[in-house]
Amino acid sequence: MILDADGVANKEEELKAMAEDLKAGVKLANRRFRLRLYKDCMVGSDAVTWLVNHGYAATREEAVTLGREMAAMGHLRHVTSQYIFKDEYLFYTFNTPLESEHREPDSTVAELHAIAERMRRELETKDRKWRNGEYVNCFTGTNAVDWLVYRCYAVTREAAVQVGRRIQELGWFSHVVHRYPFRDAQFFYRWAAHPPGSVQLHSSPSFKRGSSGRHRCSFTTEDSSP
């Protein structure tokens, strides 16, 4: 267990160390799918097996959760960013240290779960149509980005996309046909039937209006609505 200066377990540092161990232990290879070659990647099910066999997880379900948390912290990703971490024959690669360190914004796993929980409560979902298909209870990427910026979880729309992708990587939602990662576009996304976590955020942004009518961000200890 890795402790911070106050003697409290530092989960983010533990996930970083776990990712380094996984990278050193699991089989990485050049793999081909549909005529395309993906270099130095691992198979999701192999990573799950490694995490269980080496004592990082008691079950394969726990290993999947750890994989998704490592992805949310920027340590690994699907080779095309099309899928969240799964116990399946899907290819994943490790980000370089530079990519991990410069990933924005710097939210913890607990904070991401809390943002997702509030977003699930407040963001409008409805049935939507595209071409000949109808998709029930979904939201658009653009609306989600609007919400993240409005709630001050991101300063820019680009930063909001990064928050959304990390929440997606934790398994909170997916593209309706599992084709696209989270984007600031009119793509449809649907919440998972069973949320992966429910963690209270001890310091969450609230929305306030100034005298000019423009909003500013402040941090409170309660989850208050405007």
N, C-alpha and C positions, 0 to 999 in steps of 0.2 A: 504494500500500500504506500502511495506517495502522499506525504503530508506537506501542507504549506507552512508559512512562517508561524501561524497560530496553532499548528498541530492538527489542522482539519484536513480530512482526506481531499485531495485535489483530483477530481474525476477527469478533468481535461488533460492533466499531465499523465494520468493512468492510461487514458485512451491513446495518447501519443506514444507512450512506451509500448502499449499493446500492439499498435499498428507497426511499430518498428520490429517487434518480435515476430509478428505475423509475416511481415515482408521477408524476414530472414529465414523463416521456417517453412512456409508454404511453397509449393512448387510454382515457380513462375516460368512461363514459356511463351514462345511466339505461337499464336493460334490463329486459325483461319476460319472465317465464316462468310459464306456467299461471295467467294472470290476476293475477299478483303483480308489482309493480314494485320493482326493486332499484336504488337510486340510487348514482351515482358508483362504478361497478364496472368491472372489466376482465375480459377473457376469458383463461383460462389459457394457451391456445395463442398468443394475441397477446403475452402477457408472455414466453413462452419465445422467440418470434421476436425480440422486442426485446432480450432478454439476449444472444442469439447475435449479432445484427446489430451490437450496440454493444460487442462484445468481452469481455463478462463471462463468457461460456462458449464453449467450442470446439464443443460439440455440444448438441443439444436435450436429451439425457439429462443432461448437466452442468447445463444451465439448470434442469431439473426439480429436481435436487438443491439448487441454490441457492434456488429458490423454496420448497422445503420447509424449508430452514434459516432463511430469513427468516420463514416462518410460525412455526417453533418458537421464534424469538426474539420473537414477538409483533408483527411488523410488518405482517403481512397474514393474511387468513383467507378461507375460503369464506363466501359470504354467509349461509348457514344453518349453517355449521360441520359440514356433512354429509360433505364430502369433503376429503381432503388435497390438496395442490397437484398438479395433473396437466396434462399437455400435451393438453388437451381443451377443448371448448366448455362450460366451467363458469365461473361468475361468482365473482370474488374481489374483496374490498374491502380497503382499507388501514385499519389501526387508527390512532386518533389518537395523538399523542405521549404524552398522559396515560395512555391504555390500555396502550401499550407499556412505559412507565416503571414502571407499577404492577403489571405482570404477575408473579405469584409462581409458583414460586420462581425465584431468579436463577441458574440453571444455564447453563453454556456449552454449545455444540453438542457439544464433545468429551465433556463430562460426561454429557450426555443419551445419547449413543451408548454410553458405558460402562455406564450404568445399564440401558439396554435390553438390552445383551449379557448382563449378569448375570441380569436378569429372565427372559430367554429360556431360560437354562440352568436356572434354579431353579423357575420357576413351573409348576405342574402343568397340563398340557393333556390333554384327553380328549374322546371323542365324546359329544355332548350332543343331547338331543331337545327340540323345542319344537313343540307342536301336531302337525302332520303331517310336519314336517321333521326331518332328522337332520343334524347339523353335526359334522364330524370335526376332531379335533385343535384344540380351541379352549379358551379360558379365559374366566372371567366377569370383568366389571369390578370386582365386589366383591372377588373373590379377589386381583386385581391391586392394588387399593387396600390390602388387608390386607398384602400383601407389601411395598409401598412404605413403609408406616408401620413395619412390623416391622423392615425393613432400615435405618430411620432416614433414608430419602431424603426424607421429609416428616414434619413434626411433627403435622399434622392430616390428616384424611381429605379435607378440601377442598383442601389444598395437594397431596395425593397425586393428586387428580383433575387438577390443573393440570400436574403432572409427566407423568402418563399421556397427556394430550392433546398435550403437546409432543413426546413420543416417537411418538405416532400421527402427528403432522404431519410427522415426519421420514421416515415411511414404513415403520416397523418392524412395524406391525400395522394391521388395519382391522376394522370391524364385519363380521360374517359375510355380511351382505347389503348392506353399505355404506349403512346407513340412519341410524346414530347415531354421534355423536362419543363419545369415551371418557367413561363415567359410572360412578359408584359404585352399580351396580345389577346385576341378574342378566341383563345383556345379554352376548351371546357375541362374542368377538373372536378373530381368528386371526392368527398371525405370518405375515409376508410370506415367500414362498418363497425370496427372495434378500435377506438383510439389507442395508440401505443403507450400513452402515458397521461397523467393528470397531476401536474406539479404546480404548486402555488408560487407565484413570483413575488418576492418580498419587496421589490422596488420596481414598480411598473409605471410607464408613462401614462399621464392623463392628459386630456385635451382641455385647454382653456382659451378664451378669446380675450384679446387685448382691446384697448379703447378704439383702435383703428379698425376692428373687425377681423383682423388677421389673427391666425392662431399661433400660439407658442407652446413649446413643450415644457412640462415640469414633471418631476418625479415625486410620487406619493407612495405611501405604504399600503394604500388600499386601491382596489380595482374600481374606481369611480367612473361614472358615465357623465358626459357633458350635459 
